[in-house]
């Protein structure tokens, strides 16, 4: 039974969103917000002869009503790769649909790392589009980190540090997230003043729009990380914490400077950006705390929250639960309990960041009754490959809430480190955010297919059944590792090791279901589909097939090299290089998969040649070496991007081929050390290079379907 209508009022923010996403057709819709109540969010749709009335408890709810109508009634939707819906000439009439009420107070979005791996160089136009996407997908609680470096600069200057020291501490724009996480500082900088000023303006604009739509953005807290120059100058008690190739100085929370600087920082932040009383702070995200007694770790928690409440007596600490799993050897039940119990339940919100794969809530007594958010992590570093856990996303949060240990569940969200891939996961998660669960994923995929392509056929439905059963029913922590983005080696069995990110093991076998889905999608695609969602999916499935084939050829080449079989080695290695080249040609057909877009966005922020140099160096390094030349984090954020594949990964594998070929010809051992040194020098040259990335211009790139039809007979696989 539908609830009686409450009186509403037109929402300017919602109306403006309708105009942005629907253009002239927005005149056929009304957008009313019913204020107040303090109850759960809701929306409803009434599509009649006078147009489509969208009503809800907030502008976000109204936007979610639009999404429901577009996808469920019109068979179209707005995704990252399809931002413009295709409306029918006459809008369908549905009468008044049943009210939808969300069981989740918080619908969270973003990860601190996203602001380095994806949004680092976004301008307002790109942010505006994504904020609209967030509203349409029901996001209420977005992490907001853009521009916060301005608050840091002012707080550091207030301590008496000079401007050069402050901007060196902040580092480069692509690495700011790891400064906020107390993992590194001073890397890739110093940060130019023009960047700080422009991004303070951009950050405020983002916050204004999110707040106008009814969202409550999460800003940063303070966890003790400060410049070592400040520690030395004040003689403050502190410790040095290592993180991979870096070290940072962290104040002892008992030192007076901890509260002094923390309150200065949050005061400046509030003055510049306002507050919604939510503060993200992660004192030990991937580091081991320097204390062992539970009472001492409780003291850290009280100090971090105490800084927040000293500035804002309504402060809620938003904490990522990642350390409880990542450093499980340290976070014993006693320490975890002491840490959590040190903060009042109603003043902490915990993000179970990888709940779809490695949930923490069952092992922490449901976070001791504190509100928590079931999050899908999905993408670590933006690694390439189709991947996801559709069934777990569909029901995981509901099952957690039904468990006695998960009773304090307060929301769902996406905590991806990078995004732009696998839109099906985020569409499903948005439905879970409003419905609580999706019980029949196969039936849901029929609606997805219709909205995705604007049509359904038995072949398209079968393709998505197969994708559901293969890549979207994964058990590994990520997609099969891509040999393409792995650094080659001449040591051991000549098979590269995966980067440190948590991917599945490389696989030389194309799953038969993936091969059949490839054939079905290609058979259904029309030439005009190349630039749309079907072209995107066809590109991604083809790339996944090529990833498996590249692994098979690399393993075959390595085996031949170990057997000193020159002919077999040249044949397999040559095939590997051809596959990598073909992958780049394929990727160049899609705007989502181009390195030049990333580099152009980075350079666009520069006001001087020196700034352009700095920003491009940041953009190139974070994808490849990540840190210094010998960094253990190399290739963590590797991507299947046109230009990157052809100018960075392909030359590495070509060099591997050439070094082995010379050793086979001369009968000498494989020169592992010499090859490693040459490879490192080659990578540094690429980071320093400012030449073209060798991808064709977007308006001259081939159509996706044309490339796929060229590749299919070349790479026939069983099941395809």
Secondary structure as a PSIPRED ss2 file (coil, helix, strand):
# PSIPRED VFORMAT (PSIPRED V4.0)

   1 X C   1.000  0.000  0.000
   2 X C   1.000  0.000  0.000
   3 X C   1.000  0.000  0.000
   4 X C   1.000  0.000  0.000
   5 X C   1.000  0.000  0.000
   6 X C   1.000  0.000  0.000
   7 X C   1.000  0.000  0.000
   8 X C   1.000  0.000  0.000
   9 X E   0.000  0.000  1.000
  10 X E   0.000  0.000  1.000
  11 X C   1.000  0.000  0.000
  12 X H   0.000  1.000  0.000
  13 X H   0.000  1.000  0.000
  14 X H   0.000  1.000  0.000
  15 X H   0.000  1.000  0.000
  16 X H   0.000  1.000  0.000
  17 X H   0.000  1.000  0.000
  18 X H   0.000  1.000  0.000
  19 X H   0.000  1.000  0.000
  20 X H   0.000  1.000  0.000
  21 X H   0.000  1.000  0.000
  22 X H   0.000  1.000  0.000
  23 X H   0.000  1.000  0.000
  24 X H   0.000  1.000  0.000
  25 X H   0.000  1.000  0.000
  26 X H   0.000  1.000  0.000
  27 X H   0.000  1.000  0.000
  28 X H   0.000  1.000  0.000
  29 X E   0.000  0.000  1.000
  30 X E   0.000  0.000  1.000
  31 X E   0.000  0.000  1.000
  32 X E   0.000  0.000  1.000
  33 X E   0.000  0.000  1.000
  34 X C   1.000  0.000  0.000
  35 X C   1.000  0.000  0.000
  36 X C   1.000  0.000  0.000
  37 X C   1.000  0.000  0.000
  38 X C   1.000  0.000  0.000
  39 X C   1.000  0.000  0.000
  40 X C   1.000  0.000  0.000
  41 X C   1.000  0.000  0.000
  42 X E   0.000  0.000  1.000
  43 X E   0.000  0.000  1.000
  44 X E   0.000  0.000  1.000
  45 X E   0.000  0.000  1.000
  46 X E   0.000  0.000  1.000
  47 X E   0.000  0.000  1.000
  48 X E   0.000  0.000  1.000
  49 X C   1.000  0.000  0.000
  50 X C   1.000  0.000  0.000
  51 X E   0.000  0.000  1.000
  52 X E   0.000  0.000  1.000
  53 X E   0.000  0.000  1.000
  54 X E   0.000  0.000  1.000
  55 X E   0.000  0.000  1.000
  56 X E   0.000  0.000  1.000
  57 X C   1.000  0.000  0.000
  58 X C   1.000  0.000  0.000
  59 X H   0.000  1.000  0.000
  60 X H   0.000  1.000  0.000
  61 X H   0.000  1.000  0.000
  62 X H   0.000  1.000  0.000
  63 X H   0.000  1.000  0.000
  64 X H   0.000  1.000  0.000
  65 X H   0.000  1.000  0.000
  66 X H   0.000  1.000  0.000
  67 X H   0.000  1.000  0.000
  68 X H   0.000  1.000  0.000
  69 X H   0.000  1.000  0.000
  70 X H   0.000  1.000  0.000
  71 X H   0.000  1.000  0.000
  72 X H   0.000  1.000  0.000
  73 X H   0.000  1.000  0.000
  74 X C   1.000  0.000  0.000
  75 X C   1.000  0.000  0.000
  76 X C   1.000  0.000  0.000
  77 X C   1.000  0.000  0.000
  78 X C   1.000  0.000  0.000
  79 X E   0.000  0.000  1.000
  80 X C   1.000  0.000  0.000
  81 X C   1.000  0.000  0.000
  82 X E   0.000  0.000  1.000
  83 X C   1.000  0.000  0.000
  84 X C   1.000  0.000  0.000
  85 X C   1.000  0.000  0.000
  86 X C   1.000  0.000  0.000
  87 X C   1.000  0.000  0.000
  88 X C   1.000  0.000  0.000
  89 X C   1.000  0.000  0.000
  90 X C   1.000  0.000  0.000
  91 X C   1.000  0.000  0.000
  92 X C   1.000  0.000  0.000
  93 X C   1.000  0.000  0.000
  94 X C   1.000  0.000  0.000
  95 X E   0.000  0.000  1.000
  96 X E   0.000  0.000  1.000
  97 X C   1.000  0.000  0.000
  98 X C   1.000  0.000  0.000
  99 X C   1.000  0.000  0.000
 100 X E   0.000  0.000  1.000
 101 X E   0.000  0.000  1.000
 102 X C   1.000  0.000  0.000
 103 X C   1.000  0.000  0.000
 104 X C   1.000  0.000  0.000
 105 X C   1.000  0.000  0.000
 106 X E   0.000  0.000  1.000
 107 X E   0.000  0.000  1.000
 108 X E   0.000  0.000  1.000
 109 X E   0.000  0.000  1.000
 110 X C   1.000  0.000  0.000
 111 X C   1.000  0.000  0.000
 112 X C   1.000  0.000  0.000
 113 X C   1.000  0.000  0.000
 114 X H   0.000  1.000  0.000
 115 X H   0.000  1.000  0.000
 116 X H   0.000  1.000  0.000
 117 X H   0.000  1.000  0.000
 118 X C   1.000  0.000  0.000
 119 X C   1.000  0.000  0.000
 120 X C   1.000  0.000  0.000
 121 X C   1.000  0.000  0.000
 122 X C   1.000  0.000  0.000
 123 X C   1.000  0.000  0.000
 124 X H   0.000  1.000  0.000
 125 X H   0.000  1.000  0.000
 126 X H   0.000  1.000  0.000
 127 X H   0.000  1.000  0.000
 128 X H   0.000  1.000  0.000
 129 X H   0.000  1.000  0.000
 130 X H   0.000  1.000  0.000
 131 X H   0.000  1.000  0.000
 132 X H   0.000  1.000  0.000
 133 X H   0.000  1.000  0.000
 134 X H   0.000  1.000  0.000
 135 X H   0.000  1.000  0.000
 136 X H   0.000  1.000  0.000
 137 X C   1.000  0.000  0.000
 138 X C   1.000  0.000  0.000
 139 X C   1.000  0.000  0.000
 140 X C   1.000  0.000  0.000
 141 X E   0.000  0.000  1.000
 142 X E   0.000  0.000  1.000
 143 X E   0.000  0.000  1.000
 144 X C   1.000  0.000  0.000
 145 X C   1.000  0.000  0.000
 146 X C   1.000  0.000  0.000
 147 X C   1.000  0.000  0.000
 148 X C   1.000  0.000  0.000
 149 X H   0.000  1.000  0.000
 150 X H   0.000  1.000  0.000
 151 X H   0.000  1.000  0.000
 152 X H   0.000  1.000  0.000
 153 X H   0.000  1.000  0.000
 154 X H   0.000  1.000  0.000
 155 X H   0.000  1.000  0.000
 156 X H   0.000  1.000  0.000
 157 X H   0.000  1.000  0.000
 158 X H   0.000  1.000  0.000
 159 X C   1.000  0.000  0.000
 160 X C   1.000  0.000  0.000
 161 X C   1.000  0.000  0.000
 162 X C   1.000  0.000  0.000
 163 X H   0.000  1.000  0.000
 164 X H   0.000  1.000  0.000
 165 X H   0.000  1.000  0.000
 166 X H   0.000  1.000  0.000
 167 X H   0.000  1.000  0.000
 168 X H   0.000  1.000  0.000
 169 X H   0.000  1.000  0.000
 170 X H   0.000  1.000  0.000
 171 X C   1.000  0.000  0.000
 172 X C   1.000  0.000  0.000
 173 X H   0.000  1.000  0.000
 174 X H   0.000  1.000  0.000
 175 X H   0.000  1.000  0.000
 176 X H   0.000  1.000  0.000
 177 X H   0.000  1.000  0.000
 178 X H   0.000  1.000  0.000
 179 X H   0.000  1.000  0.000
 180 X H   0.000  1.000  0.000
 181 X C   1.000  0.000  0.000
 182 X C   1.000  0.000  0.000
 183 X C   1.000  0.000  0.000
 184 X C   1.000  0.000  0.000
 185 X C   1.000  0.000  0.000
 186 X C   1.000  0.000  0.000
 187 X C   1.000  0.000  0.000
 188 X C   1.000  0.000  0.000
 189 X C   1.000  0.000  0.000
 190 X C   1.000  0.000  0.000
 191 X C   1.000  0.000  0.000
 192 X C   1.000  0.000  0.000
 193 X H   0.000  1.000  0.000
 194 X H   0.000  1.000  0.000
 195 X H   0.000  1.000  0.000
 196 X H   0.000  1.000  0.000
 197 X H   0.000  1.000  0.000
 198 X H   0.000  1.000  0.000
 199 X H   0.000  1.000  0.000
 200 X H   0.000  1.000  0.000
 201 X H   0.000  1.000  0.000
 202 X H   0.000  1.000  0.000
 203 X H   0.000  1.000  0.000
 204 X H   0.000  1.000  0.000
 205 X H   0.000  1.000  0.000
 206 X H   0.000  1.000  0.000
 207 X H   0.000  1.000  0.000
 208 X H   0.000  1.000  0.000
 209 X H   0.000  1.000  0.000
 210 X H   0.000  1.000  0.000
 211 X H   0.000  1.000  0.000
 212 X H   0.000  1.000  0.000
 213 X C   1.000  0.000  0.000
 214 X C   1.000  0.000  0.000
 215 X C   1.000  0.000  0.000
 216 X C   1.000  0.000  0.000
 217 X C   1.000  0.000  0.000
 218 X E   0.000  0.000  1.000
 219 X E   0.000  0.000  1.000
 220 X E   0.000  0.000  1.000
 221 X C   1.000  0.000  0.000
 222 X C   1.000  0.000  0.000
 223 X C   1.000  0.000  0.000
 224 X C   1.000  0.000  0.000
 225 X E   0.000  0.000  1.000
 226 X C   1.000  0.000  0.000
 227 X C   1.000  0.000  0.000
 228 X H   0.000  1.000  0.000
 229 X H   0.000  1.000  0.000
 230 X H   0.000  1.000  0.000
 231 X H   0.000  1.000  0.000
 232 X H   0.000  1.000  0.000
 233 X H   0.000  1.000  0.000
 234 X H   0.000  1.000  0.000
 235 X C   1.000  0.000  0.000
 236 X C   1.000  0.000  0.000
 237 X C   1.000  0.000  0.000
 238 X E   0.000  0.000  1.000
 239 X E   0.000  0.000  1.000
 240 X E   0.000  0.000  1.000
 241 X E   0.000  0.000  1.000
 242 X E   0.000  0.000  1.000
 243 X E   0.000  0.000  1.000
 244 X C   1.000  0.000  0.000
 245 X C   1.000  0.000  0.000
 246 X E   0.000  0.000  1.000
 247 X E   0.000  0.000  1.000
 248 X E   0.000  0.000  1.000
 249 X E   0.000  0.000  1.000
 250 X E   0.000  0.000  1.000
 251 X E   0.000  0.000  1.000
 252 X C   1.000  0.000  0.000
 253 X C   1.000  0.000  0.000
 254 X C   1.000  0.000  0.000
 255 X C   1.000  0.000  0.000
 256 X H   0.000  1.000  0.000
 257 X H   0.000  1.000  0.000
 258 X H   0.000  1.000  0.000
 259 X H   0.000  1.000  0.000
 260 X H   0.000  1.000  0.000
 261 X H   0.000  1.000  0.000
 262 X H   0.000  1.000  0.000
 263 X H   0.000  1.000  0.000
 264 X H   0.000  1.000  0.000
 265 X H   0.000  1.000  0.000
 266 X H   0.000  1.000  0.000
 267 X H   0.000  1.000  0.000
 268 X H   0.000  1.000  0.000
 269 X H   0.000  1.000  0.000
 270 X H   0.000  1.000  0.000
 271 X H   0.000  1.000  0.000
 272 X H   0.000  1.000  0.000
 273 X H   0.000  1.000  0.000
 274 X C   1.000  0.000  0.000
 275 X C   1.000  0.000  0.000
 276 X C   1.000  0.000  0.000
 277 X C   1.000  0.000  0.000
 278 X E   0.000  0.000  1.000
 279 X E   0.000  0.000  1.000
 280 X E   0.000  0.000  1.000
 281 X C   1.000  0.000  0.000
 282 X C   1.000  0.000  0.000
 283 X C   1.000  0.000  0.000
 284 X C   1.000  0.000  0.000
 285 X C   1.000  0.000  0.000
 286 X C   1.000  0.000  0.000
 287 X C   1.000  0.000  0.000
 288 X C   1.000  0.000  0.000
 289 X C   1.000  0.000  0.000
 290 X C   1.000  0.000  0.000
 291 X C   1.000  0.000  0.000
 292 X C   1.000  0.000  0.000
 293 X C   1.000  0.000  0.000
 294 X H   0.000  1.000  0.000
 295 X H   0.000  1.000  0.000
 296 X H   0.000  1.000  0.000
 297 X H   0.000  1.000  0.000
 298 X H   0.000  1.000  0.000
 299 X H   0.000  1.000  0.000
 300 X H   0.000  1.000  0.000
 301 X H   0.000  1.000  0.000
 302 X H   0.000  1.000  0.000
 303 X H   0.000  1.000  0.000
 304 X H   0.000  1.000  0.000
 305 X H   0.000  1.000  0.000
 306 X H   0.000  1.000  0.000
 307 X H   0.000  1.000  0.000
 308 X H   0.000  1.000  0.000
 309 X H   0.000  1.000  0.000
 310 X H   0.000  1.000  0.000
 311 X H   0.000  1.000  0.000
 312 X C   1.000  0.000  0.000
 313 X C   1.000  0.000  0.000
 314 X C   1.000  0.000  0.000
 315 X C   1.000  0.000  0.000
 316 X E   0.000  0.000  1.000
 317 X E   0.000  0.000  1.000
 318 X E   0.000  0.000  1.000
 319 X E   0.000  0.000  1.000
 320 X E   0.000  0.000  1.000
 321 X C   1.000  0.000  0.000
 322 X H   0.000  1.000  0.000
 323 X H   0.000  1.000  0.000
 324 X H   0.000  1.000  0.000
 325 X H   0.000  1.000  0.000
 326 X H   0.000  1.000  0.000
 327 X C   1.000  0.000  0.000
 328 X C   1.000  0.000  0.000
 329 X C   1.000  0.000  0.000
 330 X C   1.000  0.000  0.000
 331 X C   1.000  0.000  0.000
 332 X C   1.000  0.000  0.000
 333 X H   0.000  1.000  0.000
 334 X H   0.000  1.000  0.000
 335 X H   0.000  1.000  0.000
 336 X H   0.000  1.000  0.000
 337 X H   0.000  1.000  0.000
 338 X H   0.000  1.000  0.000
 339 X H   0.000  1.000  0.000
 340 X H   0.000  1.000  0.000
 341 X H   0.000  1.000  0.000
 342 X C   1.000  0.000  0.000
 343 X C   1.000  0.000  0.000
 344 X C   1.000  0.000  0.000
 345 X H   0.000  1.000  0.000
 346 X H   0.000  1.000  0.000
 347 X H   0.000  1.000  0.000
 348 X E   0.000  0.000  1.000
 349 X E   0.000  0.000  1.000
 350 X E   0.000  0.000  1.000
 351 X E   0.000  0.000  1.000
 352 X E   0.000  0.000  1.000
 353 X C   1.000  0.000  0.000
 354 X C   1.000  0.000  0.000
 355 X C   1.000  0.000  0.000
 356 X C   1.000  0.000  0.000
 357 X C   1.000  0.000  0.000
 358 X C   1.000  0.000  0.000
 359 X C   1.000  0.000  0.000
 360 X C   1.000  0.000  0.000
 361 X H   0.000  1.000  0.000
 362 X H   0.000  1.000  0.000
 363 X H   0.000  1.000  0.000
 364 X C   1.000  0.000  0.000
 365 X H   0.000  1.000  0.000
 366 X H   0.000  1.000  0.000
 367 X H   0.000  1.000  0.000
 368 X H   0.000  1.000  0.000
 369 X C   1.000  0.000  0.000
 370 X C   1.000  0.000  0.000
 371 X E   0.000  0.000  1.000
 372 X E   0.000  0.000  1.000
 373 X E   0.000  0.000  1.000
 374 X E   0.000  0.000  1.000
 375 X E   0.000  0.000  1.000
 376 X E   0.000  0.000  1.000
 377 X C   1.000  0.000  0.000
 378 X C   1.000  0.000  0.000
 379 X C   1.000  0.000  0.000
 380 X C   1.000  0.000  0.000
 381 X C   1.000  0.000  0.000
 382 X C   1.000  0.000  0.000
 383 X C   1.000  0.000  0.000
 384 X C   1.000  0.000  0.000
 385 X C   1.000  0.000  0.000
 386 X C   1.000  0.000  0.000
 387 X C   1.000  0.000  0.000
 388 X C   1.000  0.000  0.000
 389 X E   0.000  0.000  1.000
 390 X H   0.000  1.000  0.000
 391 X H   0.000  1.000  0.000
 392 X H   0.000  1.000  0.000
 393 X H   0.000  1.000  0.000
 394 X H   0.000  1.000  0.000
 395 X H   0.000  1.000  0.000
 396 X H   0.000  1.000  0.000
 397 X H   0.000  1.000  0.000
 398 X H   0.000  1.000  0.000
 399 X H   0.000  1.000  0.000
 400 X H   0.000  1.000  0.000
 401 X H   0.000  1.000  0.000
 402 X H   0.000  1.000  0.000
 403 X C   1.000  0.000  0.000
 404 X H   0.000  1.000  0.000
 405 X H   0.000  1.000  0.000
 406 X H   0.000  1.000  0.000
 407 X C   1.000  0.000  0.000
 408 X C   1.000  0.000  0.000
 409 X E   0.000  0.000  1.000
 410 X E   0.000  0.000  1.000
 411 X E   0.000  0.000  1.000
 412 X E   0.000  0.000  1.000
 413 X E   0.000  0.000  1.000
 414 X E   0.000  0.000  1.000
 415 X C   1.000  0.000  0.000
 416 X C   1.000  0.000  0.000
 417 X C   1.000  0.000  0.000
 418 X C   1.000  0.000  0.000
 419 X C   1.000  0.000  0.000
 420 X C   1.000  0.000  0.000
 421 X C   1.000  0.000  0.000
 422 X C   1.000  0.000  0.000
 423 X H   0.000  1.000  0.000
 424 X H   0.000  1.000  0.000
 425 X H   0.000  1.000  0.000
 426 X H   0.000  1.000  0.000
 427 X H   0.000  1.000  0.000
 428 X H   0.000  1.000  0.000
 429 X H   0.000  1.000  0.000
 430 X H   0.000  1.000  0.000
 431 X H   0.000  1.000  0.000
 432 X H   0.000  1.000  0.000
 433 X H   0.000  1.000  0.000
 434 X H   0.000  1.000  0.000
 435 X H   0.000  1.000  0.000
 436 X C   1.000  0.000  0.000
 437 X C   1.000  0.000  0.000
 438 X C   1.000  0.000  0.000
 439 X C   1.000  0.000  0.000
 440 X C   1.000  0.000  0.000
 441 X H   0.000  1.000  0.000
 442 X H   0.000  1.000  0.000
 443 X H   0.000  1.000  0.000
 444 X H   0.000  1.000  0.000
 445 X H   0.000  1.000  0.000
 446 X H   0.000  1.000  0.000
 447 X H   0.000  1.000  0.000
 448 X H   0.000  1.000  0.000
 449 X H   0.000  1.000  0.000
 450 X H   0.000  1.000  0.000
 451 X H   0.000  1.000  0.000
 452 X H   0.000  1.000  0.000
 453 X H   0.000  1.000  0.000
 454 X C   1.000  0.000  0.000
 455 X C   1.000  0.000  0.000
 456 X C   1.000  0.000  0.000
 457 X C   1.000  0.000  0.000
 458 X H   0.000  1.000  0.000
 459 X H   0.000  1.000  0.000
 460 X H   0.000  1.000  0.000
 461 X H   0.000  1.000  0.000
 462 X H   0.000  1.000  0.000
 463 X H   0.000  1.000  0.000
 464 X H   0.000  1.000  0.000
 465 X H   0.000  1.000  0.000
 466 X H   0.000  1.000  0.000
 467 X H   0.000  1.000  0.000
 468 X H   0.000  1.000  0.000
 469 X H   0.000  1.000  0.000
 470 X C   1.000  0.000  0.000
 471 X C   1.000  0.000  0.000
 472 X C   1.000  0.000  0.000
 473 X E   0.000  0.000  1.000
 474 X C   1.000  0.000  0.000
 475 X C   1.000  0.000  0.000
 476 X C   1.000  0.000  0.000
 477 X C   1.000  0.000  0.000
 478 X C   1.000  0.000  0.000
 479 X C   1.000  0.000  0.000
 480 X E   0.000  0.000  1.000
 481 X C   1.000  0.000  0.000
 482 X C   1.000  0.000  0.000
 483 X H   0.000  1.000  0.000
 484 X H   0.000  1.000  0.000
 485 X H   0.000  1.000  0.000
 486 X C   1.000  0.000  0.000
 487 X C   1.000  0.000  0.000
 488 X C   1.000  0.000  0.000
 489 X C   1.000  0.000  0.000
 490 X C   1.000  0.000  0.000
 491 X C   1.000  0.000  0.000
 492 X C   1.000  0.000  0.000
 493 X C   1.000  0.000  0.000
 494 X C   1.000  0.000  0.000
 495 X C   1.000  0.000  0.000
 496 X C   1.000  0.000  0.000
 497 X C   1.000  0.000  0.000
 498 X C   1.000  0.000  0.000
 499 X C   1.000  0.000  0.000
 500 X C   1.000  0.000  0.000
 501 X C   1.000  0.000  0.000
 502 X C   1.000  0.000  0.000
 503 X C   1.000  0.000  0.000
 504 X E   0.000  0.000  1.000
 505 X C   1.000  0.000  0.000
 506 X C   1.000  0.000  0.000
 507 X C   1.000  0.000  0.000
 508 X C   1.000  0.000  0.000
 509 X C   1.000  0.000  0.000
 510 X C   1.000  0.000  0.000
 511 X C   1.000  0.000  0.000
 512 X H   0.000  1.000  0.000
 513 X H   0.000  1.000  0.000
 514 X H   0.000  1.000  0.000
 515 X H   0.000  1.000  0.000
 516 X H   0.000  1.000  0.000
 517 X H   0.000  1.000  0.000
 518 X H   0.000  1.000  0.000
 519 X H   0.000  1.000  0.000
 520 X H   0.000  1.000  0.000
 521 X H   0.000  1.000  0.000
 522 X H   0.000  1.000  0.000
 523 X H   0.000  1.000  0.000
 524 X H   0.000  1.000  0.000
 525 X C   1.000  0.000  0.000
 526 X C   1.000  0.000  0.000
 527 X H   0.000  1.000  0.000
 528 X H   0.000  1.000  0.000
 529 X H   0.000  1.000  0.000
 530 X H   0.000  1.000  0.000
 531 X H   0.000  1.000  0.000
 532 X C   1.000  0.000  0.000
 533 X H   0.000  1.000  0.000
 534 X H   0.000  1.000  0.000
 535 X H   0.000  1.000  0.000
 536 X H   0.000  1.000  0.000
 537 X H   0.000  1.000  0.000
 538 X H   0.000  1.000  0.000
 539 X H   0.000  1.000  0.000
 540 X H   0.000  1.000  0.000
 541 X H   0.000  1.000  0.000
 542 X H   0.000  1.000  0.000
 543 X H   0.000  1.000  0.000
 544 X H   0.000  1.000  0.000
 545 X H   0.000  1.000  0.000
 546 X H   0.000  1.000  0.000
 547 X H   0.000  1.000  0.000
 548 X H   0.000  1.000  0.000
 549 X H   0.000  1.000  0.000
 550 X H   0.000  1.000  0.000
 551 X H   0.000  1.000  0.000
 552 X H   0.000  1.000  0.000
 553 X H   0.000  1.000  0.000
 554 X H   0.000  1.000  0.000
 555 X H   0.000  1.000  0.000
 556 X H   0.000  1.000  0.000
 557 X H   0.000  1.000  0.000
 558 X H   0.000  1.000  0.000
 559 X H   0.000  1.000  0.000
 560 X H   0.000  1.000  0.000
 561 X H   0.000  1.000  0.000
 562 X H   0.000  1.000  0.000
 563 X C   1.000  0.000  0.000
 564 X C   1.000  0.000  0.000
 565 X C   1.000  0.000  0.000
 566 X H   0.000  1.000  0.000
 567 X H   0.000  1.000  0.000
 568 X H   0.000  1.000  0.000
 569 X H   0.000  1.000  0.000
 570 X H   0.000  1.000  0.000
 571 X H   0.000  1.000  0.000
 572 X H   0.000  1.000  0.000
 573 X H   0.000  1.000  0.000
 574 X H   0.000  1.000  0.000
 575 X H   0.000  1.000  0.000
 576 X H   0.000  1.000  0.000
 577 X H   0.000  1.000  0.000
 578 X H   0.000  1.000  0.000
 579 X H   0.000  1.000  0.000
 580 X H   0.000  1.000  0.000
 581 X H   0.000  1.000  0.000
 582 X H   0.000  1.000  0.000
 583 X H   0.000  1.000  0.000
 584 X H   0.000  1.000  0.000
 585 X H   0.000  1.000  0.000
 586 X H   0.000  1.000  0.000
 587 X H   0.000  1.000  0.000
 588 X C   1.000  0.000  0.000
 589 X C   1.000  0.000  0.000
 590 X C   1.000  0.000  0.000
 591 X H   0.000  1.000  0.000
 592 X H   0.000  1.000  0.000
 593 X H   0.000  1.000  0.000
 594 X E   0.000  0.000  1.000
 595 X H   0.000  1.000  0.000
 596 X H   0.000  1.000  0.000
 597 X H   0.000  1.000  0.000
 598 X H   0.000  1.000  0.000
 599 X H   0.000  1.000  0.000
 600 X H   0.000  1.000  0.000
 601 X H   0.000  1.000  0.000
 602 X H   0.000  1.000  0.000
 603 X H   0.000  1.000  0.000
 604 X C   1.000  0.000  0.000
 605 X C   1.000  0.000  0.000
 606 X C   1.000  0.000  0.000
 607 X C   1.000  0.000  0.000
 608 X C   1.000  0.000  0.000
 609 X H   0.000  1.000  0.000
 610 X H   0.000  1.000  0.000
 611 X H   0.000  1.000  0.000
 612 X H   0.000  1.000  0.000
 613 X H   0.000  1.000  0.000
 614 X H   0.000  1.000  0.000
 615 X H   0.000  1.000  0.000
 616 X H   0.000  1.000  0.000
 617 X H   0.000  1.000  0.000
 618 X H   0.000  1.000  0.000
 619 X H   0.000  1.000  0.000
 620 X H   0.000  1.000  0.000
 621 X H   0.000  1.000  0.000
 622 X H   0.000  1.000  0.000
 623 X H   0.000  1.000  0.000
 624 X C   1.000  0.000  0.000
 625 X C   1.000  0.000  0.000
 626 X C   1.000  0.000  0.000
 627 X C   1.000  0.000  0.000
 628 X C   1.000  0.000  0.000
 629 X C   1.000  0.000  0.000
 630 X C   1.000  0.000  0.000
 631 X C   1.000  0.000  0.000
 632 X C   1.000  0.000  0.000
 633 X C   1.000  0.000  0.000
 634 X C   1.000  0.000  0.000
 635 X C   1.000  0.000  0.000
 636 X C   1.000  0.000  0.000
 637 X C   1.000  0.000  0.000
 638 X C   1.000  0.000  0.000
 639 X C   1.000  0.000  0.000
 640 X C   1.000  0.000  0.000
 641 X C   1.000  0.000  0.000
 642 X E   0.000  0.000  1.000
 643 X C   1.000  0.000  0.000
 644 X H   0.000  1.000  0.000
 645 X H   0.000  1.000  0.000
 646 X H   0.000  1.000  0.000
 647 X H   0.000  1.000  0.000
 648 X H   0.000  1.000  0.000
 649 X H   0.000  1.000  0.000
 650 X H   0.000  1.000  0.000
 651 X H   0.000  1.000  0.000
 652 X H   0.000  1.000  0.000
 653 X H   0.000  1.000  0.000
 654 X H   0.000  1.000  0.000
 655 X H   0.000  1.000  0.000
 656 X H   0.000  1.000  0.000
 657 X H   0.000  1.000  0.000
 658 X H   0.000  1.000  0.000
 659 X H   0.000  1.000  0.000
 660 X H   0.000  1.000  0.000
 661 X H   0.000  1.000  0.000
 662 X H   0.000  1.000  0.000
 663 X H   0.000  1.000  0.000
 664 X H   0.000  1.000  0.000
 665 X H   0.000  1.000  0.000
 666 X H   0.000  1.000  0.000
 667 X C   1.000  0.000  0.000
 668 X C   1.000  0.000  0.000
 669 X C   1.000  0.000  0.000
 670 X C   1.000  0.000  0.000
 671 X C   1.000  0.000  0.000
 672 X H   0.000  1.000  0.000
 673 X H   0.000  1.000  0.000
 674 X H   0.000  1.000  0.000
 675 X H   0.000  1.000  0.000
 676 X H   0.000  1.000  0.000
 677 X H   0.000  1.000  0.000
 678 X H   0.000  1.000  0.000
 679 X H   0.000  1.000  0.000
 680 X H   0.000  1.000  0.000
 681 X H   0.000  1.000  0.000
 682 X H   0.000  1.000  0.000
 683 X H   0.000  1.000  0.000
 684 X H   0.000  1.000  0.000
 685 X H   0.000  1.000  0.000
 686 X H   0.000  1.000  0.000
 687 X H   0.000  1.000  0.000
 688 X H   0.000  1.000  0.000
 689 X C   1.000  0.000  0.000
 690 X C   1.000  0.000  0.000
 691 X C   1.000  0.000  0.000
 692 X C   1.000  0.000  0.000
 693 X C   1.000  0.000  0.000
 694 X C   1.000  0.000  0.000
 695 X C   1.000  0.000  0.000
 696 X C   1.000  0.000  0.000
 697 X C   1.000  0.000  0.000
 698 X C   1.000  0.000  0.000
 699 X C   1.000  0.000  0.000
 700 X C   1.000  0.000  0.000
 701 X C   1.000  0.000  0.000
 702 X C   1.000  0.000  0.000
 703 X C   1.000  0.000  0.000
 704 X H   0.000  1.000  0.000
 705 X H   0.000  1.000  0.000
 706 X H   0.000  1.000  0.000
 707 X H   0.000  1.000  0.000
 708 X H   0.000  1.000  0.000
 709 X H   0.000  1.000  0.000
 710 X H   0.000  1.000  0.000
 711 X H   0.000  1.000  0.000
 712 X H   0.000  1.000  0.000
 713 X C   1.000  0.000  0.000
 714 X C   1.000  0.000  0.000
 715 X C   1.000  0.000  0.000
 716 X C   1.000  0.000  0.000
 717 X C   1.000  0.000  0.000
 718 X C   1.000  0.000  0.000
 719 X C   1.000  0.000  0.000
 720 X C   1.000  0.000  0.000
